[in-house]
Amino acid sequence: MNSNVASSMPVWLRLGRVSNLPTVLSNAFAAALLGAAASGRALSAAEMAALPPLMLSMCLFYIGGMYLNDAFDREIDARERPQRPIPSGEVRAPTVFFFGFVMLLAGWLLLNQYGNDSSRRYGALLAATIVLYNAWHKHNPCSPLLMGACRALLCLCVGSAFADGTPPLLFLAAGLLLAHIVGLSHAAKQESLNRIGSLWPLAVLGLAPLIYTLVALVRLDANGMAETWEVLVLAVLPAAALIAVLALAVTQLLRRAVPGAVGEAVSRMIAAVSLLDGLALAVFLPEPAPGAVLGCMAAYFATRRLQAYIPGS
């Protein structure tokens, strides 16, 4: 990414890492479909009307969290990334703190209006986890787990709004999303990846593709080839793309051939969240939904395109 292009983007867009918002939208979209499917139905017209405000709510949580990330990290960024908006003097930390907390509140209020009791509780927990992560992620060995919990709670916030309670299917999808985020968060924290001890936690990135493959095979065994063939074919697209992206990202981490290789690899893995959403829909939905799966895959490419202008990490 051209640093001149990045620095020319409005400061509030860079603070919010808005290039990653397509992954938030695909998370919310997939969670809504999975929540309804776990309750044995499709989304109704009224629920479809409630989905955009819930998506906006999750975007507010995400952007607010990113603002707080820069605000809490301002002293470290002054030493390690002085080009960031706060240490470079483009914006003051108190202002960023204010808008960060306002966006968390706005996200919860919107969720409160369009969600249910379960989603409201998850929303409050999400807001608390976002603040805890940002205030306590440096030198905290559990910080990748906290970041993963933020994305998992995002999935639970939206999915539970369209389900009766929180079905196990939704918990499984949220857990696999958490595992993916833990892996990429570990990569983001690494200063050096030339030791075996530094590399092994990246293996958690393979957990989601493995579990989804096993679930697809179980469905094949239970339902027979004729009924499940479409599911397998549809699942191959996001699965192959996800594995290829992760392989390329890990290769970049290993080689670190050019400056910024780690950041580029992490950005790829962030964008791959949308491929994970597509894979979840391909495997878990009772009926094939090629439009929904391809929509999630399109979100991956949209994220990568936006990351060319606004840094994703």
matplotlib code that plots the C-alpha trace (Angstrom):
import matplotlib.pyplot as plt

x = [0.0, 1.2, 1.8, 1.1, -2.3, -3.0, -2.0, -4.3, -7.4, -9.5, -8.2, -11.4, -11.4, -7.9, -8.6, -11.6, -9.8, -13.0, -11.4, -12.3, -16.0, -17.0, -15.9, -18.1, -21.1, -20.5, -20.2, -23.6, -25.2, -24.0, -24.9, -28.5, -29.0, -27.4, -29.5, -32.7, -31.7, -30.9, -34.5, -35.8, -36.8, -35.7, -35.6, -39.1, -39.7, -39.8, -36.5, -34.9, -35.9, -34.2, -30.9, -29.5, -29.8, -28.2, -25.4, -24.9, -24.9, -22.0, -20.1, -20.4, -19.1, -16.2, -15.2, -15.6, -13.3, -10.7, -10.9, -10.3, -7.4, -5.5, -6.4, -5.2, -2.1, -1.1, 2.2, 3.3, 2.4, 4.5, 7.5, 6.7, 4.2, 4.6, 2.7, -0.6, -3.1, -2.7, 1.1, 1.4, -0.8, -3.7, -6.2, -6.1, -6.4, -9.4, -11.4, -10.7, -11.6, -14.9, -16.0, -14.9, -17.1, -20.0, -19.9, -20.0, -23.0, -24.7, -24.1, -25.6, -28.7, -29.3, -29.0, -31.3, -34.0, -33.8, -32.5, -34.0, -33.0, -30.3, -28.7, -28.8, -26.9, -24.3, -24.1, -23.3, -20.7, -19.2, -18.8, -17.1, -14.8, -13.8, -12.9, -11.0, -9.1, -8.0, -7.1, -5.1, -3.8, -0.2, 2.0, -1.1, -0.7, -4.5, -5.1, -5.6, -8.3, -9.9, -9.8, -11.3, -14.0, -15.0, -15.7, -17.4, -19.7, -20.5, -21.7, -23.7, -25.2, -26.8, -27.4, -29.3, -31.5, -32.9, -33.0, -34.7, -32.0, -28.5, -28.5, -25.4, -24.9, -24.4, -22.0, -20.0, -19.8, -18.8, -16.2, -14.6, -14.5, -12.8, -10.2, -9.4, -9.1, -6.8, -4.5, -4.2, -3.9, -1.0, 0.6, 0.0, 1.8, 5.0, 8.2, 10.0, 8.6, 11.9, 11.5, 9.4, 8.1, 6.7, 5.1, 3.0, 0.1, -0.6, -1.8, -5.1, -5.9, -6.4, -9.1, -12.0, -11.4, -10.8, -14.1, -16.1, -14.8, -15.7, -19.2, -19.7, -18.6, -21.0, -23.8, -22.8, -22.9, -26.2, -28.1, -26.5, -24.6, -27.6, -28.8, -25.4, -23.5, -24.6, -23.4, -20.0, -19.5, -20.6, -18.3, -15.3, -15.3, -14.8, -12.8, -10.3, -10.1, -9.7, -6.9, -5.1, -5.3, -4.0, -1.2, -0.1, -0.3, 1.7, 4.3, 4.6, 5.1, 7.8, 9.8, 9.2, 11.0, 9.9, 9.2, 5.6, 5.2, 3.7, 1.1, 0.2, -0.2, -2.4, -4.6, -5.1, -6.1, -8.6, -10.2, -10.4, -13.0, -15.5, -14.4, -15.0, -18.5, -19.2, -17.9, -20.1, -23.2, -22.2, -21.8, -24.4, -27.5, -30.0, -30.6, -27.8, -27.6, -25.1, -26.0, -25.3, -22.0, -20.8, -21.9, -19.5, -16.7, -17.3, -16.9, -13.3, -12.4, -14.1, -12.0, -8.8, -9.6, -10.3, -7.1, -5.2, -6.3, -6.8, -4.6, -6.4, -4.1]
y = [0.0, 3.5, 5.4, 8.7, 7.4, 6.2, 9.5, 11.4, 9.6, 11.4, 10.8, 9.4, 6.7, 5.7, 5.7, 3.4, 1.0, 1.2, -0.9, -3.9, -3.1, -5.5, -8.3, -6.9, -6.8, -10.4, -11.5, -9.9, -11.3, -14.8, -14.7, -13.6, -16.5, -19.0, -17.8, -18.1, -21.5, -22.9, -22.0, -24.0, -21.1, -18.5, -14.8, -13.1, -9.8, -8.0, -9.6, -8.6, -5.0, -5.2, -6.6, -3.4, -1.5, -4.4, -4.4, -0.7, -1.3, -3.8, -1.3, 1.3, -1.2, -2.0, 1.6, 2.7, -0.1, 0.9, 4.5, 3.4, 1.2, 4.2, 6.3, 3.7, 2.9, 6.5, 6.4, 3.1, 4.4, 7.5, 5.2, 2.5, 4.0, 7.8, 8.1, 7.1, 10.0, 10.7, 10.8, 12.7, 15.4, 15.1, 14.5, 14.8, 11.7, 13.1, 13.6, 10.1, 8.7, 10.7, 9.5, 5.9, 5.7, 7.5, 5.0, 2.1, 3.6, 4.3, 0.8, -0.6, 1.7, 0.6, -3.0, -2.4, -1.1, -3.8, -6.8, -9.0, -9.6, -12.1, -9.8, -6.9, -8.9, -9.9, -6.3, -5.1, -7.9, -6.9, -3.3, -4.3, -6.7, -4.1, -1.7, -4.4, -5.5, -2.0, -1.0, -4.2, -5.8, -4.8, -7.3, -9.4, -13.0, -13.4, -10.4, -12.6, -14.4, -11.1, -9.9, -13.2, -12.8, -9.5, -11.0, -14.0, -11.7, -9.7, -13.0, -13.8, -10.3, -10.5, -14.3, -14.4, -11.5, -14.0, -17.1, -18.6, -18.1, -19.0, -22.3, -24.5, -24.0, -20.3, -21.0, -23.2, -20.7, -18.0, -20.3, -21.0, -17.3, -16.8, -19.3, -17.5, -14.2, -15.7, -16.9, -13.6, -11.7, -13.8, -13.1, -9.3, -9.5, -11.2, -9.2, -12.3, -15.4, -17.2, -19.5, -22.7, -21.5, -18.4, -20.3, -23.1, -20.9, -20.1, -23.7, -22.5, -20.9, -24.3, -25.2, -23.7, -25.2, -28.6, -28.4, -27.2, -30.0, -32.6, -31.2, -31.3, -35.0, -35.8, -34.2, -36.3, -39.5, -38.6, -37.4, -39.2, -37.9, -36.8, -34.3, -33.1, -32.8, -29.2, -28.4, -29.9, -28.1, -24.8, -25.3, -25.9, -22.3, -20.5, -23.3, -23.3, -19.5, -19.5, -22.1, -20.3, -16.9, -18.4, -20.2, -17.0, -15.0, -17.6, -17.7, -13.9, -14.2, -16.8, -15.1, -11.4, -10.6, -7.0, -4.3, -4.3, -8.1, -8.8, -6.0, -7.2, -10.8, -9.7, -7.7, -10.7, -12.8, -10.1, -10.0, -13.8, -13.5, -13.0, -16.3, -18.0, -16.6, -17.9, -21.3, -21.4, -20.6, -23.3, -26.0, -25.1, -23.8, -26.6, -25.5, -24.3, -20.5, -19.7, -16.0, -15.7, -17.6, -15.6, -12.4, -13.2, -14.0, -10.7, -9.0, -10.5, -8.8, -5.6, -5.6, -6.2, -3.4, -1.0, -2.0, -0.7, 2.8, 2.5, 0.3, -2.7, -3.2]
z = [0.0, -0.9, 2.3, 0.6, -0.4, 3.1, 4.7, 2.3, 3.6, 6.2, 9.7, 11.0, 8.3, 9.2, 12.9, 12.4, 10.0, 8.0, 5.2, 7.4, 7.7, 4.9, 7.2, 10.0, 7.6, 6.4, 10.1, 10.9, 7.7, 8.2, 11.9, 11.1, 8.6, 10.9, 13.9, 11.9, 10.4, 13.8, 14.8, 11.8, 9.6, 7.1, 7.8, 7.6, 5.9, 9.3, 10.3, 7.0, 7.7, 11.1, 9.7, 8.2, 11.6, 13.4, 10.8, 11.4, 15.2, 14.7, 12.5, 15.3, 17.9, 15.5, 14.7, 18.3, 19.3, 16.7, 18.0, 21.5, 20.3, 19.0, 22.0, 24.6, 22.5, 21.8, 23.9, 22.3, 18.8, 19.5, 19.7, 17.2, 14.7, 14.9, 11.6, 13.4, 13.7, 17.4, 17.7, 14.4, 15.8, 13.4, 16.2, 20.0, 22.2, 24.4, 21.2, 20.0, 23.5, 23.4, 20.0, 20.7, 23.7, 22.0, 19.2, 21.6, 23.3, 19.9, 18.8, 22.0, 21.8, 18.2, 19.2, 22.1, 19.7, 17.1, 19.1, 21.8, 25.4, 24.5, 21.9, 24.3, 26.9, 24.4, 23.2, 26.8, 27.1, 23.7, 24.7, 28.0, 26.2, 23.6, 26.4, 28.4, 25.3, 24.4, 27.9, 28.6, 25.4, 25.5, 27.4, 28.0, 26.9, 26.8, 24.4, 21.3, 23.2, 24.1, 20.5, 19.3, 21.9, 20.5, 17.0, 18.5, 20.5, 17.4, 15.8, 19.0, 19.2, 15.7, 15.5, 18.8, 17.6, 15.0, 17.1, 20.1, 22.7, 21.5, 19.6, 19.7, 16.0, 16.6, 19.4, 17.1, 14.4, 16.9, 18.4, 15.1, 14.3, 17.7, 16.8, 13.5, 15.2, 17.9, 15.2, 13.3, 16.6, 17.6, 14.2, 14.7, 18.1, 16.8, 16.4, 15.1, 13.6, 12.9, 16.0, 16.2, 19.6, 17.8, 15.0, 16.6, 17.8, 14.1, 13.8, 15.3, 12.0, 10.6, 13.1, 11.4, 7.9, 9.6, 11.6, 8.7, 6.6, 9.2, 9.5, 5.7, 5.7, 8.6, 6.6, 3.6, 5.6, 7.2, 4.1, 1.3, -1.8, -3.8, -1.2, 0.0, -3.3, -3.8, -0.3, -0.9, -4.2, -2.7, 0.3, -1.9, -3.1, 0.2, 1.7, -1.2, -1.1, 2.7, 2.7, -0.2, 1.6, 4.9, 3.2, 1.5, 4.7, 6.7, 3.9, 4.1, 7.9, 7.5, 4.8, 5.8, 2.5, 2.4, 5.0, 6.1, 5.3, 8.7, 8.4, 4.9, 6.1, 9.0, 6.7, 4.5, 7.4, 8.6, 5.1, 5.2, 8.0, 5.2, 3.5, 6.9, 7.0, 3.5, 4.5, 7.6, 5.4, 2.9, 5.5, 8.2, 6.2, 5.7, 2.0, -0.4, -0.6, -3.3, -3.3, 0.4, 0.1, -2.9, -1.1, 1.7, -0.7, -2.4, 1.0, 1.1, -2.2, -1.1, 2.1, 0.2, -2.2, 0.6, 2.4, -0.6, 0.5, 4.3, 6.4, 7.9, 10.8]

ax = plt.figure().add_subplot(projection="3d")
ax.plot(x, y, z, "-o")
ax.set_aspect("equal")
plt.show()
